[in-house]
């Protein structure tokens, strides 16, 4: 999801997605038109070499036909970027060695001789190796810290003789490590599910106030929202992509000069859009289409007027569907989370009752597998009124096979443990392959800002509408207040305002987004908004009275898909308290309660994986009482009536 906002001083972009990328492009003046149909790829490479004046050596394994057509003349720099993209699509990469560029298969890139660099002069997507020498920390000890920050396919190693880290990857992904702004480590969602979270972001209010409590309670578009305030304040406003707040006249976007949104979750391929009240079908891949629509709107806007754009990607919503070019990016096995085999002991009953286990509840579609014909023998329904089925765990695996829906490859298993690990690896790799397109989208948007000389005065925010379980506790999906689902990403870049490379650990949540937008725009924050502007903590001036707590309430008790129990709770910098009140209150999309009500208390410092409920531990009785009091005060302050006794 993306959003953009401006005042007289600059522009504001909120990227509600996942990653930020920076690119630096060389500038050449002459332009060329490319019109190559069914051309041998080696002929295309030779053409690029001739036009750009680059010495390119082609590996004999590089073969195939390409079709390259540019709708308008391109510069040498743009042609070279196009060349790199074409190589990537066909499974090849460009490796620079001195003044020579070698084109080789991707699988050979790590072992090929490449330039060692220390600066930032390498063109966008070439495969490079960077050496980072360290002074005050052991390279070997830093590897586990940095490893999650680079893509799975990247190579990273420590070199002891000079205490250096060596990284090999495409240049753009290396640059991802260098944070260009500030990262908020403790940003949380007020309701860990799409529709209510989006309502909180748009209105700056909790869900008991905006009345968007479940997936089945659409927004009343007569409510005030941040876009309306910005529009009244002189901004051009737009929202493109996922809306998920309802369709029809009463629920369609308001406050936006232009809107083109997906109905419901939308489709990954050839998606339908509702554009200014009119249904249109767009050919292609959703992430690419949403990106193009966003850039087109930016290009066509009134350049003398500030703007606010919300670019909301469908990806990475289940079931993931990667772009064809990215289907095989991640083929090596991914480390299985430490809690994947969680037995849910010493926890509230809700953890064990949830139908979100990768081992037991994942569907054929989730894993890109063919669903066989049949009934319960091929798996139980994922929901009572649906025809999608879960992949079973049959008592005997003799004769049991799964089939890849793209290649027809058949998979057999010798043990249930092997089957469970197979499900996880398919799940996480399809996720990673799907978000690769988000990478590309963010890069395209940042390129646009660079090319239009807007980067310095533009705020770029990268965030989401909630967290997500990627095998932690054995789960997929979200909904729970447990940390993986409760926490959401928040990165902000504003070169003219914020020093790069900052990390902030203050508590904040998604109701704070709207007041922050208005604050940076120089507009008054209305008193109905319940969040607080994040500007002070972004400036490094956290107020003494900043409330270092985050509150969530999940209303959708025992939804038919996941059987997640209703609850609310709160965490501060160390402890988390949860009350499982287990009642749907007859809200749309809920079921009746009756389950025993339970408390949970976690020490997030000593138990970051949240495995040990301390609510019944006498040693924590005082802390439990204190956290209950903080929770009650928070609920009363925001007007949410507690379901628990004092």
C-alpha positions as CSV (number, residue, x, y, z in Angstrom):
1,X,0.0,0.0,0.0
2,X,1.5,3.4,-0.9
3,X,0.4,7.0,0.1
4,X,1.8,10.3,-0.9
5,X,1.4,13.7,0.7
6,X,2.9,17.2,0.2
7,X,3.0,20.6,1.6
8,X,4.7,23.7,0.2
9,X,8.0,22.3,1.2
10,X,7.9,18.9,-0.3
11,X,6.1,15.7,-1.2
12,X,5.1,12.8,0.9
13,X,4.9,9.2,-0.2
14,X,3.7,6.4,2.0
15,X,4.7,3.0,0.7
16,X,2.6,0.4,2.5
17,X,4.6,-2.5,1.2
18,X,7.7,-4.1,2.4
19,X,11.1,-2.8,1.0
20,X,12.9,0.3,0.0
21,X,15.5,0.3,-2.8
22,X,17.8,3.1,-4.0
23,X,19.1,3.3,-7.5
24,X,21.7,5.6,-9.1
25,X,21.6,6.0,-12.9
26,X,24.3,7.3,-15.3
27,X,23.1,10.1,-17.5
28,X,23.6,10.1,-21.3
29,X,22.1,12.6,-23.7
30,X,21.5,10.6,-26.9
31,X,18.2,8.6,-27.2
32,X,17.4,5.5,-29.2
33,X,14.3,3.6,-30.3
34,X,14.3,-0.2,-29.7
35,X,12.2,-2.5,-31.8
36,X,13.5,-6.0,-31.8
37,X,11.2,-8.9,-32.4
38,X,12.2,-12.6,-32.0
39,X,15.8,-11.4,-31.9
40,X,18.6,-13.7,-30.8
41,X,19.7,-12.7,-27.3
42,X,23.3,-12.5,-28.4
43,X,22.4,-10.1,-31.2
44,X,20.6,-7.9,-28.6
45,X,23.6,-8.0,-26.3
46,X,25.8,-6.9,-29.2
47,X,23.5,-4.1,-30.0
48,X,23.6,-2.9,-26.4
49,X,27.4,-3.1,-26.4
50,X,27.6,-1.0,-29.6
51,X,25.2,1.7,-28.5
52,X,26.5,2.1,-25.0
53,X,30.2,1.7,-25.9
54,X,30.5,-1.2,-23.4
55,X,32.8,-4.2,-24.0
56,X,30.6,-7.2,-23.4
57,X,31.8,-10.9,-23.4
58,X,29.0,-13.4,-23.8
59,X,29.1,-16.9,-22.2
60,X,28.4,-19.6,-24.8
61,X,25.6,-20.8,-22.5
62,X,23.6,-17.6,-23.1
63,X,21.0,-18.5,-25.7
64,X,17.5,-17.8,-26.6
65,X,15.2,-15.3,-28.4
66,X,14.1,-11.9,-27.0
67,X,11.4,-9.4,-27.9
68,X,12.3,-5.8,-26.9
69,X,10.1,-2.9,-27.9
70,X,10.3,0.6,-26.4
71,X,7.2,2.7,-26.7
72,X,9.3,5.9,-26.7
73,X,13.0,6.7,-27.3
74,X,15.3,5.6,-24.5
75,X,18.7,7.0,-23.4
76,X,21.8,4.9,-23.2
77,X,21.4,4.6,-19.5
78,X,17.8,3.4,-19.9
79,X,18.8,1.0,-22.6
80,X,21.5,-0.4,-20.3
81,X,18.9,-0.9,-17.5
82,X,16.6,-2.5,-20.0
83,X,19.4,-4.8,-21.0
84,X,19.9,-5.8,-17.4
85,X,16.2,-6.5,-16.9
86,X,16.0,-8.6,-20.0
87,X,19.0,-10.7,-18.8
88,X,17.3,-11.2,-15.4
89,X,14.1,-12.4,-17.0
90,X,15.9,-15.0,-19.0
91,X,18.1,-16.2,-16.1
92,X,21.3,-14.4,-16.9
93,X,23.3,-11.6,-15.2
94,X,25.9,-9.0,-16.1
95,X,29.2,-9.3,-14.2
96,X,31.7,-6.4,-14.5
97,X,35.4,-7.0,-14.4
98,X,37.4,-3.8,-15.0
99,X,36.2,-2.3,-18.3
100,X,34.7,-5.6,-19.4
101,X,31.1,-6.9,-18.7
102,X,30.6,-10.6,-18.9
103,X,27.0,-12.0,-19.4
104,X,26.7,-15.4,-17.7
105,X,23.9,-17.6,-16.3
106,X,22.7,-16.6,-12.8
107,X,23.8,-19.9,-11.3
108,X,27.4,-19.1,-12.2
109,X,27.4,-15.5,-10.9
110,X,28.7,-16.3,-7.4
111,X,31.8,-18.1,-8.6
112,X,32.6,-15.7,-11.4
113,X,35.4,-13.1,-11.0
114,X,33.8,-9.7,-10.2
115,X,34.9,-6.3,-9.3
116,X,35.5,-5.5,-5.7
117,X,34.1,-2.0,-4.9
118,X,33.9,0.4,-2.0
119,X,31.9,3.2,-3.4
120,X,28.6,3.7,-5.1
121,X,29.5,4.0,-8.8
122,X,28.2,0.7,-10.0
123,X,25.2,0.8,-12.4
124,X,21.9,-0.5,-11.0
125,X,21.5,-4.2,-11.3
126,X,24.9,-5.6,-12.1
127,X,26.2,-8.4,-10.0
128,X,28.9,-7.0,-7.8
129,X,31.0,-8.0,-4.8
130,X,31.4,-5.4,-2.0
131,X,34.0,-5.6,0.8
132,X,33.2,-3.9,4.0
133,X,36.1,-3.6,6.5
134,X,35.2,-3.4,10.2
135,X,37.1,-1.7,13.0
136,X,35.2,-2.3,16.2
137,X,33.4,-5.6,15.8
138,X,34.2,-9.0,14.6
139,X,33.2,-9.7,11.0
140,X,32.3,-13.3,12.0
141,X,30.0,-12.1,14.8
142,X,28.3,-9.6,12.5
143,X,27.3,-12.1,9.8
144,X,24.2,-13.5,11.8
145,X,23.0,-9.9,12.3
146,X,23.3,-8.8,8.7
147,X,22.2,-12.1,7.1
148,X,18.5,-11.3,7.4
149,X,19.0,-7.9,5.7
150,X,20.2,-9.3,2.3
151,X,18.2,-11.5,0.0
152,X,18.4,-15.3,0.4
153,X,20.2,-15.7,-2.9
154,X,23.0,-13.3,-2.0
155,X,26.4,-14.5,-0.8
156,X,27.7,-13.2,2.4
157,X,30.9,-14.3,4.2
158,X,33.4,-13.1,6.8
159,X,37.1,-12.7,5.8
160,X,39.2,-13.0,9.0
161,X,42.6,-11.8,7.8
162,X,41.4,-8.2,7.2
163,X,38.2,-8.5,9.5
164,X,35.9,-7.8,6.5
165,X,32.5,-8.8,5.3
166,X,32.2,-9.8,1.7
167,X,28.8,-9.5,0.0
168,X,27.9,-10.6,-3.5
169,X,24.6,-9.6,-5.0
170,X,23.0,-7.2,-7.4
171,X,23.8,-3.7,-6.5
172,X,20.3,-2.5,-5.6
173,X,20.0,-5.2,-3.0
174,X,23.3,-4.3,-1.4
175,X,22.1,-0.7,-1.1
176,X,19.1,-1.9,0.8
177,X,21.4,-2.4,3.8
178,X,22.2,1.3,3.9
179,X,19.1,2.8,5.5
180,X,18.4,6.2,4.0
181,X,16.2,7.4,6.7
182,X,14.8,6.1,10.0
183,X,13.4,2.7,11.1
184,X,10.8,2.5,13.9
185,X,11.4,-0.8,15.7
186,X,8.2,-0.8,17.7
187,X,5.3,0.1,15.4
188,X,2.1,-1.9,16.0
189,X,-1.3,-2.4,14.5
190,X,-4.5,-1.7,16.4
191,X,-6.3,-4.7,14.8
192,X,-4.3,-7.3,13.0
193,X,-6.4,-7.8,10.0
194,X,-6.7,-5.9,6.7
195,X,-10.0,-4.0,6.7
196,X,-9.9,-2.6,10.3
197,X,-6.2,-1.7,10.0
198,X,-6.8,0.3,6.8
199,X,-9.7,2.1,8.5
200,X,-7.4,3.1,11.4
201,X,-4.7,4.3,9.1
202,X,-7.2,6.4,7.0
203,X,-9.1,7.9,9.9
204,X,-6.6,8.0,12.8
205,X,-9.2,6.3,15.0
206,X,-9.6,3.0,16.7
207,X,-12.0,0.5,15.3
208,X,-14.7,0.9,18.0
209,X,-14.9,4.5,16.9
210,X,-14.8,4.1,13.1
211,X,-17.0,1.0,13.4
212,X,-14.8,-1.1,11.0
213,X,-14.2,-4.0,13.3
214,X,-14.1,-7.1,11.0
215,X,-13.6,-8.0,7.4
216,X,-17.4,-7.8,7.0
217,X,-17.9,-4.3,8.3
218,X,-17.1,-1.8,5.5
219,X,-16.3,1.8,6.1
220,X,-18.9,4.5,6.0
221,X,-17.3,6.9,3.5
222,X,-19.1,9.9,5.0
223,X,-16.6,9.7,7.9
224,X,-13.8,12.2,7.9
225,X,-10.4,10.9,6.9
226,X,-6.9,12.1,6.4
227,X,-7.3,12.4,2.6
228,X,-10.2,14.8,3.0
229,X,-8.2,17.0,5.3
230,X,-5.3,17.1,2.9
231,X,-7.6,17.7,-0.1
232,X,-9.2,20.7,1.8
233,X,-5.7,21.9,2.6
234,X,-4.8,22.1,-1.1
235,X,-3.4,18.7,-1.9
236,X,-4.0,16.6,-4.9
237,X,-4.9,13.2,-3.6
238,X,-5.0,9.7,-5.1
239,X,-5.3,6.1,-4.0
240,X,-4.3,3.2,-6.3
241,X,-4.5,-0.6,-5.6
242,X,-5.9,-2.4,-2.7
243,X,-8.8,-0.6,-0.9
244,X,-10.6,-3.5,1.0
245,X,-12.9,-1.2,2.8
246,X,-16.0,-2.1,0.8
247,X,-17.6,-1.4,-2.6
248,X,-20.6,0.6,-3.7
249,X,-21.5,4.2,-3.3
250,X,-21.5,4.2,0.5
251,X,-18.1,2.6,0.8
252,X,-16.0,3.7,-2.2
253,X,-13.0,6.0,-1.6
254,X,-13.8,9.6,-0.8
255,X,-11.4,12.4,-0.3
256,X,-9.4,11.4,-3.4
257,X,-9.3,13.3,-6.6
258,X,-8.4,10.1,-8.4
259,X,-8.9,6.5,-7.3
260,X,-8.5,3.2,-9.0
261,X,-8.9,0.3,-6.6
262,X,-9.2,-3.5,-6.6
263,X,-12.6,-5.0,-5.5
264,X,-12.1,-7.1,-2.4
265,X,-8.6,-8.6,-2.4
266,X,-8.3,-8.4,-6.1
267,X,-6.5,-10.8,-8.5
268,X,-2.8,-11.1,-9.2
269,X,-3.2,-11.6,-12.9
270,X,-5.4,-9.5,-15.2
271,X,-7.1,-7.8,-12.2
272,X,-10.4,-5.9,-12.3
273,X,-10.2,-2.3,-11.0
274,X,-13.0,0.0,-10.0
275,X,-11.8,3.4,-11.3
276,X,-13.7,6.4,-10.4
277,X,-16.9,4.3,-10.1
278,X,-16.2,2.4,-13.4
279,X,-15.2,-1.2,-13.7
280,X,-12.1,-1.9,-15.9
281,X,-9.9,-4.9,-16.5
282,X,-6.2,-4.4,-16.7
283,X,-4.0,-7.0,-18.4
284,X,-0.8,-8.0,-16.7
285,X,0.5,-8.6,-13.1
286,X,-1.2,-6.6,-10.3
287,X,2.0,-5.3,-8.7
288,X,3.3,-4.0,-12.1
289,X,-0.1,-2.5,-12.9
290,X,-0.4,-0.7,-9.6
291,X,3.1,0.7,-9.9
292,X,2.4,2.0,-13.5
293,X,-0.8,3.6,-12.5
294,X,0.9,5.3,-9.6
295,X,3.7,6.7,-11.8
296,X,1.2,7.7,-14.5
297,X,-0.7,9.7,-11.9
298,X,2.4,11.3,-10.6
299,X,3.4,12.3,-14.1
300,X,0.0,13.8,-15.0
301,X,-0.6,15.7,-11.8
302,X,-0.5,19.5,-11.5
303,X,3.2,20.0,-10.8
304,X,2.6,23.3,-8.9
305,X,0.3,21.6,-6.3
306,X,1.3,19.4,-3.4
307,X,0.1,15.8,-3.6
308,X,-0.8,12.8,-1.5
309,X,-0.7,9.4,-3.2
310,X,-1.6,6.1,-1.5
311,X,-0.2,3.2,-3.6
312,X,-1.6,0.0,-2.1
313,X,-0.3,-3.3,-3.4
314,X,-2.3,-6.4,-3.4
315,X,0.9,-8.4,-2.7
316,X,1.8,-10.2,-0.7
317,X,-1.7,-11.3,0.3
318,X,-2.4,-15.1,0.3
319,X,-2.5,-17.1,-1.7
320,X,0.8,-15.8,-3.1
321,X,1.2,-15.8,-6.9
322,X,4.7,-14.6,-8.0
323,X,5.4,-13.0,-11.3
324,X,6.5,-15.7,-13.8
325,X,10.0,-14.2,-14.0
326,X,10.4,-14.5,-10.2
327,X,9.1,-18.0,-9.7
328,X,12.5,-19.6,-9.2
329,X,14.4,-16.8,-7.4
330,X,14.5,-18.8,-4.1
331,X,15.3,-22.4,-4.7
332,X,17.6,-23.2,-1.8
333,X,15.9,-24.2,1.4
334,X,15.1,-21.5,4.0
335,X,15.8,-22.0,7.7
336,X,12.7,-23.2,9.5
337,X,11.7,-21.0,12.4
338,X,12.6,-22.2,15.8
339,X,9.0,-22.3,16.9
340,X,7.7,-24.1,13.8
341,X,6.9,-27.2,15.8
342,X,5.3,-25.3,18.7
343,X,3.1,-27.5,20.9
344,X,1.2,-24.5,22.3
345,X,1.7,-25.7,25.9
346,X,1.4,-23.2,28.7
347,X,-0.6,-20.8,26.5
348,X,-4.2,-19.8,26.3
349,X,-6.5,-22.3,24.6
350,X,-6.8,-19.9,21.6
351,X,-3.3,-20.7,20.3
352,X,-3.9,-24.5,19.9
353,X,-7.5,-24.0,18.5
354,X,-6.5,-21.6,15.7
355,X,-6.7,-23.2,12.2
356,X,-3.7,-21.5,10.8
357,X,-1.1,-24.3,10.9
358,X,1.1,-24.8,7.9
359,X,1.3,-28.5,8.7
360,X,-2.5,-29.0,8.8
361,X,-4.4,-26.0,7.3
362,X,-2.4,-24.9,4.3
363,X,-4.3,-25.3,1.0
364,X,-3.2,-26.6,-2.4
365,X,-3.5,-23.1,-3.8
366,X,-1.3,-21.7,-1.1
367,X,1.6,-23.9,-2.3
368,X,0.9,-23.6,-6.0
369,X,-0.2,-27.2,-6.3
370,X,-2.8,-29.0,-8.2
371,X,-5.9,-29.8,-6.2
372,X,-7.1,-33.3,-7.1
373,X,-10.7,-34.1,-7.8
374,X,-12.5,-35.5,-4.9
375,X,-14.0,-34.8,-1.5
376,X,-12.8,-35.3,2.0
377,X,-10.3,-37.9,1.0
378,X,-8.2,-35.2,-0.7
379,X,-8.4,-32.8,2.3
380,X,-11.0,-31.0,4.4
381,X,-12.6,-27.7,3.2
382,X,-10.7,-24.5,4.2
383,X,-14.1,-23.0,5.0
384,X,-17.5,-24.5,5.2
385,X,-18.9,-22.8,2.1
386,X,-15.8,-23.0,-0.1
387,X,-14.3,-25.5,-2.5
388,X,-10.7,-25.0,-1.7
389,X,-9.2,-27.8,0.4
390,X,-6.4,-28.2,2.8
391,X,-3.5,-30.5,1.9
392,X,-4.0,-33.6,4.1
393,X,-1.6,-35.5,6.3
394,X,-2.7,-39.0,5.4
395,X,-1.9,-41.8,7.9
396,X,0.1,-43.6,5.2
397,X,2.1,-41.8,2.6
398,X,2.2,-44.7,0.2
399,X,0.9,-43.5,-3.1
400,X,0.5,-40.0,-1.8
401,X,1.8,-37.3,-4.1
402,X,1.6,-33.6,-4.7
403,X,1.9,-32.0,-8.2
404,X,3.2,-28.5,-9.1
405,X,0.6,-26.7,-11.1
406,X,3.1,-25.0,-13.4
407,X,5.6,-27.7,-14.2
408,X,3.7,-30.9,-13.4
409,X,6.6,-32.0,-11.2
410,X,5.5,-34.7,-8.7
411,X,6.5,-34.8,-5.1
412,X,6.5,-37.9,-2.8
413,X,7.3,-38.2,0.8
414,X,8.8,-40.9,3.1
415,X,7.7,-39.3,6.4
416,X,5.3,-36.8,7.8
417,X,8.2,-34.6,9.0
418,X,9.4,-34.4,5.4
419,X,5.9,-33.5,4.2
420,X,5.6,-30.7,6.9
421,X,9.0,-29.3,5.9
422,X,8.0,-29.4,2.2
423,X,4.8,-27.4,3.0
424,X,6.9,-24.8,4.8
425,X,9.5,-24.5,2.1
426,X,6.9,-24.1,-0.7
427,X,5.0,-21.5,1.5
428,X,8.0,-19.3,2.3
429,X,9.6,-19.5,-1.1
430,X,6.4,-18.5,-2.9
431,X,6.1,-15.6,-0.5
432,X,9.7,-14.5,-1.2
433,X,9.2,-14.8,-4.9
434,X,6.0,-12.8,-4.7
435,X,7.5,-9.9,-2.7
436,X,10.4,-9.6,-5.2
437,X,8.0,-7.7,-7.4
438,X,7.4,-5.3,-4.5
439,X,11.1,-4.7,-4.5
440,X,11.0,-3.8,-8.1
441,X,8.0,-1.5,-7.6
442,X,9.6,0.5,-4.8
443,X,12.7,0.9,-7.0
444,X,10.6,2.2,-9.8
445,X,8.9,4.8,-7.6
446,X,12.2,5.9,-6.1
447,X,13.7,6.1,-9.6
448,X,10.8,8.4,-10.6
449,X,11.5,10.7,-7.7
450,X,15.2,10.8,-8.6
451,X,14.5,11.5,-12.2
452,X,12.0,14.2,-11.5
453,X,14.3,15.8,-8.9
454,X,11.7,15.2,-6.1
455,X,13.7,12.8,-3.9
456,X,15.1,15.5,-1.5
457,X,11.7,17.0,-0.7
458,X,9.8,13.8,-0.6
459,X,8.9,11.8,2.4
460,X,8.8,8.1,1.7
461,X,7.2,5.8,4.2
462,X,7.3,2.0,3.9
463,X,4.8,0.2,6.1
464,X,2.0,-2.4,6.0
465,X,-1.5,-3.0,7.3
466,X,-0.3,-5.6,9.9
467,X,2.4,-8.2,10.5
468,X,2.2,-11.8,9.3
469,X,3.2,-15.3,10.5
470,X,5.7,-16.9,8.2
471,X,6.0,-20.2,10.0
472,X,6.5,-18.8,13.5
473,X,4.6,-21.0,15.9
474,X,3.8,-23.2,12.9
475,X,1.3,-20.5,11.6
476,X,0.4,-18.7,8.5
477,X,-1.9,-15.6,8.4
478,X,-2.1,-12.9,11.2
479,X,-5.0,-11.8,13.6
480,X,-3.2,-12.5,16.9
481,X,-1.6,-10.0,19.2
482,X,1.5,-12.2,19.3
483,X,4.5,-10.2,18.1
484,X,4.9,-11.5,14.5
485,X,1.3,-10.4,13.7
486,X,1.1,-7.4,16.0
487,X,4.2,-5.6,14.8
488,X,4.3,-3.8,11.5
489,X,7.2,-2.4,9.5
490,X,7.7,1.4,9.4
491,X,10.6,3.0,7.5
492,X,10.7,6.7,6.7
493,X,13.0,8.6,4.4
494,X,13.0,12.4,4.1
495,X,16.5,13.6,3.0
496,X,15.8,17.3,3.6
497,X,14.6,16.6,7.1
498,X,15.9,13.4,8.6
499,X,19.4,12.2,9.1
500,X,20.0,8.8,7.4
501,X,20.6,5.6,9.3
502,X,18.6,6.2,12.4
503,X,16.8,3.6,14.5
504,X,14.0,4.5,17.0
505,X,12.6,2.2,19.7
506,X,9.7,4.3,20.9
507,X,6.2,2.7,20.8
508,X,3.8,3.8,18.1
509,X,0.9,2.4,16.2
510,X,-1.1,2.8,12.9
511,X,-3.6,5.3,14.4
512,X,-0.6,7.6,14.6
513,X,-0.1,7.7,10.8
514,X,-2.8,10.1,9.9
515,X,-1.8,12.8,12.5
516,X,1.8,12.4,11.3
517,X,0.8,13.0,7.6
518,X,-1.1,16.2,8.6
519,X,1.7,17.4,10.9
520,X,4.3,17.2,8.1
521,X,1.8,18.8,5.7
522,X,1.5,21.8,8.0
523,X,-2.2,21.2,8.7
524,X,-4.1,21.1,11.9
525,X,-4.7,17.7,13.4
526,X,-8.5,17.4,14.2
527,X,-9.4,16.5,17.7
528,X,-11.4,13.4,16.7
529,X,-8.1,11.6,15.7
530,X,-7.0,9.4,18.5
531,X,-3.4,9.0,17.4
532,X,-0.4,11.2,17.9
533,X,2.0,12.7,15.4
534,X,5.2,10.8,15.2
535,X,7.1,13.9,14.1
536,X,8.7,14.5,17.6
537,X,10.1,11.0,17.8
538,X,11.3,11.1,14.2
539,X,13.1,14.3,15.1
540,X,14.7,12.6,18.1
541,X,12.7,14.7,20.5
542,X,10.5,12.1,22.2
543,X,8.2,13.9,24.7
544,X,8.5,12.9,28.3
545,X,4.8,12.0,28.4
546,X,4.9,9.8,25.2
547,X,2.8,6.8,26.1
548,X,5.1,3.8,25.6
549,X,2.4,1.3,25.0
550,X,0.6,-0.2,22.1
551,X,-3.0,-1.6,22.2
552,X,-4.8,-4.1,19.9
553,X,-8.3,-5.5,19.8
554,X,-9.2,-8.4,17.4
555,X,-13.0,-8.6,17.2
556,X,-13.6,-11.4,14.7
557,X,-14.2,-14.2,17.1
558,X,-13.9,-17.7,15.6
559,X,-14.0,-16.6,12.0
560,X,-14.9,-19.5,9.6
561,X,-11.5,-19.6,7.9
562,X,-9.0,-19.5,10.9
563,X,-11.0,-20.0,14.1
564,X,-9.0,-17.2,15.8
565,X,-10.5,-16.1,19.2
566,X,-11.5,-12.6,20.0
567,X,-9.1,-10.8,22.3
568,X,-7.6,-7.5,23.3
569,X,-4.3,-6.6,24.9
570,X,-1.4,-4.2,25.3
571,X,2.3,-4.3,25.5
572,X,4.9,-1.8,26.8
573,X,8.6,-1.9,26.3
574,X,8.9,-5.1,28.3
575,X,5.6,-6.9,29.0
576,X,2.5,-7.9,27.1
577,X,-0.9,-8.6,28.6
578,X,-3.7,-10.3,26.6
579,X,-7.3,-10.9,27.6
580,X,-9.1,-13.6,25.6
581,X,-12.7,-12.5,26.1
582,X,-13.9,-14.9,23.3
583,X,-17.2,-13.3,22.3
584,X,-18.2,-12.2,18.8
585,X,-21.0,-9.9,20.0
586,X,-22.9,-11.0,16.9
587,X,-20.7,-8.8,14.7
588,X,-20.6,-9.7,10.9
589,X,-18.1,-12.5,10.3
590,X,-18.0,-13.8,13.9
591,X,-19.3,-16.8,15.8
592,X,-20.7,-17.0,19.3
593,X,-18.5,-17.4,22.3
594,X,-18.7,-19.8,25.2
595,X,-15.1,-20.6,25.6
596,X,-13.4,-20.0,28.9
597,X,-12.0,-16.5,29.2
598,X,-8.2,-16.3,29.9
599,X,-5.4,-14.0,30.7
600,X,-1.9,-14.2,29.3
601,X,1.2,-12.3,30.4
602,X,4.6,-12.4,28.6
603,X,8.0,-11.1,29.5
604,X,9.1,-9.9,26.0
605,X,12.6,-9.4,27.2
606,X,13.2,-12.8,28.7
607,X,10.8,-14.6,26.4
608,X,10.8,-12.9,23.0
609,X,9.2,-15.9,21.3
610,X,6.3,-15.7,23.7
611,X,6.3,-19.3,24.8
612,X,5.6,-19.0,28.5
613,X,2.4,-17.5,29.9
614,X,3.2,-15.9,33.3
615,X,-0.4,-14.9,34.2
616,X,-0.6,-17.7,36.8
617,X,2.9,-17.3,38.1
618,X,2.9,-16.0,41.6
619,X,6.2,-14.3,41.0
620,X,4.6,-12.1,38.4
621,X,1.4,-11.3,40.3
622,X,2.3,-7.6,40.9
623,X,3.3,-7.2,37.3
624,X,0.1,-8.8,36.1
625,X,-1.9,-6.4,38.3
626,X,0.0,-3.4,37.1
627,X,-0.4,-4.4,33.4
628,X,-4.2,-4.9,34.0
629,X,-4.4,-1.4,35.3
630,X,-2.4,0.0,32.4
631,X,-4.7,-1.9,30.0
632,X,-7.9,-0.7,31.6
633,X,-6.7,2.9,31.7
634,X,-5.7,2.8,28.0
635,X,-9.1,1.3,27.0
636,X,-11.0,3.9,28.9
637,X,-8.9,6.7,27.5
638,X,-9.7,5.7,23.9
639,X,-13.3,4.9,24.7
640,X,-13.2,1.1,24.3
641,X,-15.2,-0.5,27.1
642,X,-13.4,-3.4,28.8
643,X,-14.9,-6.8,28.9
644,X,-12.9,-7.8,32.0
645,X,-13.5,-7.0,35.6
646,X,-11.2,-4.6,37.5
